Amino acid sequence: MEIKSRFDHFNINVLDLDRSIAFYGKALGLKEHHRKEATDGSFTLVYLTDNETGFLLELTWLRDRKEAYELGDNESHLCFRVAGDYDKVREYHRELGYICFENNEMGSVSYTHLTLPTKA
């Protein structure tokens, strides 16, 4: 049997849904596509889109979760290609305090890792 599939979405669990939606909107231009809310209020799923590819980023908020998620040494990541002047985009992210790691030693490719800043 040959299985044919396509990418659909990637999930990230978040503690503050509104802050996370604002972050992905400001940092990457993502917009809310749709959401699903549990009838008992125990969770909310928000799907963000780039309005280009059909791929969605799912943000999962769990009502009873109070402690921060710990990713440890896991190097899972979600890669976005940005249009335009990459250096200007990176400087914009730096000004917003979103950059948590930069890898400039990958030859002709540079990777910048973003994070939602801690509340002030």
Secondary structure by P-SEA (a helix, b strand, c coil): cbbbbcccbbbbbbccaaaaaaaaaaacccccccccccccccbbbbbbccccccbbbbbbbbcccccccccccccbbbbbbbcccaaaaaaaaaaaccccccccccccbbbbbbcccccc
